[in-house]
Amino acid sequence: MTERSEKLALRRQSLMVKIQAQRQLLNLQTQDLQQNIVVAELGFSLGRIALGKIRKQPLLGVALGAALIIIKPARLLTITSNTLQAWRIWREVAPMFKPVKFKPVNGKPEQTES
């Protein structure tokens, strides 16, 4: 190989490593974005259900309005954000509490996850 082709090969290899790192970063960012989209969709669907209930029972709307006045919107946003944060933490931690079943294989107990 000539010196130029060696330089080109090294350059190509470094670019391939850089591309792989960028793909991994993009994958992590899109996973986080997908989780946020799921939370937003859940909020919209709950809002749609709540509006349907309020249309059927206007007294419920009055009660919610009174609760908003009493609780204050800023405090309600704090409560909501804390609840969402706790839910996200639970989603990450919950698989650790999954029960483990033991199944004997050939007379020896072997650990398998269900």
C-alpha positions as CSV (number, residue, x, y, z in Angstrom):
1,M,0.0,0.0,0.0
2,T,1.1,3.5,-0.7
3,E,1.4,6.1,2.0
4,R,-1.7,7.9,0.6
5,S,-3.9,4.8,0.6
6,E,-2.8,4.0,4.2
7,K,-3.8,7.5,5.3
8,L,-7.1,7.1,3.5
9,A,-7.7,3.8,5.2
10,L,-6.9,5.3,8.7
11,R,-9.1,8.2,7.9
12,R,-11.9,5.9,6.9
13,Q,-11.5,3.8,10.0
14,S,-11.6,6.9,12.3
15,L,-14.7,8.1,10.5
16,M,-16.4,4.7,10.9
17,V,-15.7,4.8,14.7
18,K,-17.1,8.4,14.8
19,I,-20.2,7.3,12.9
20,Q,-20.8,4.4,15.2
21,A,-20.5,6.7,18.3
22,Q,-23.0,9.2,16.7
23,R,-25.4,6.4,16.0
24,Q,-25.3,5.2,19.6
25,L,-25.8,8.7,20.9
26,L,-28.8,9.2,18.5
27,N,-30.3,5.9,19.6
28,L,-30.1,7.0,23.3
29,Q,-31.6,10.3,22.5
30,T,-34.5,8.8,20.5
31,Q,-35.2,6.3,23.3
32,D,-35.6,9.2,25.8
33,L,-37.7,11.1,23.3
34,Q,-39.9,8.0,22.8
35,Q,-40.5,7.8,26.5
36,N,-41.5,11.4,26.6
37,I,-43.9,10.9,23.7
38,V,-45.5,8.0,25.6
39,V,-46.0,10.2,28.6
40,A,-47.5,12.9,26.5
41,E,-49.9,10.5,24.7
42,L,-51.0,9.2,28.1
43,G,-51.7,12.8,29.3
44,F,-53.7,13.6,26.2
45,S,-55.8,10.4,26.5
46,L,-56.4,11.1,30.2
47,G,-57.4,14.7,29.3
48,R,-59.8,13.5,26.6
49,I,-61.4,11.0,29.1
50,A,-61.6,13.8,31.7
51,L,-63.3,16.2,29.3
52,G,-65.8,13.5,28.3
53,K,-66.7,12.9,32.0
54,I,-67.0,16.7,32.6
55,R,-69.4,17.0,29.7
56,K,-71.5,14.3,31.1
57,Q,-71.3,15.6,34.7
58,P,-70.9,19.3,34.8
59,L,-70.7,19.2,38.6
60,L,-67.5,17.3,38.3
61,G,-66.1,20.2,36.3
62,V,-67.1,22.7,39.0
63,A,-65.4,20.5,41.6
64,L,-62.2,20.3,39.5
65,G,-62.2,24.1,39.1
66,A,-62.6,24.6,42.8
67,A,-59.8,22.2,43.5
68,L,-57.6,24.1,41.1
69,I,-58.3,27.4,42.9
70,I,-57.6,25.8,46.3
71,I,-54.4,23.9,45.2
72,K,-53.0,26.7,43.0
73,P,-51.7,25.9,39.5
74,A,-48.0,26.2,40.4
75,R,-48.4,23.7,43.3
76,L,-50.4,21.4,41.0
77,L,-47.6,21.5,38.4
78,T,-45.1,20.6,41.2
79,I,-47.2,17.7,42.3
80,T,-47.7,16.5,38.7
81,S,-44.0,16.7,37.9
82,N,-43.0,14.8,41.1
83,T,-45.6,12.1,40.4
84,L,-44.3,11.7,36.8
85,Q,-40.7,11.5,38.1
86,A,-41.7,8.8,40.7
87,W,-43.5,6.9,37.9
88,R,-40.3,7.0,35.7
89,I,-38.2,5.8,38.5
90,W,-40.6,3.0,39.3
91,R,-40.5,1.9,35.6
92,E,-36.8,1.5,35.8
93,V,-36.7,-0.1,39.2
94,A,-39.7,-2.4,38.9
95,P,-38.0,-5.2,36.9
96,M,-35.6,-5.7,39.8
97,F,-38.5,-6.8,41.9
98,K,-39.7,-9.4,39.4
99,P,-40.0,-12.8,41.1
100,V,-37.5,-15.4,40.2
101,K,-38.6,-19.0,39.7
102,F,-36.4,-22.0,40.3
103,K,-36.9,-25.0,38.1
104,P,-35.1,-28.3,38.7
105,V,-33.3,-29.7,35.7
106,N,-31.9,-33.2,36.0
107,G,-32.2,-33.1,39.8
108,K,-30.2,-29.8,40.0
109,P,-32.0,-26.6,40.7
110,E,-31.4,-24.0,38.0
111,Q,-32.3,-20.4,38.2
112,T,-34.6,-19.1,35.4
113,E,-36.4,-15.9,35.1
114,S,-40.1,-15.9,34.2
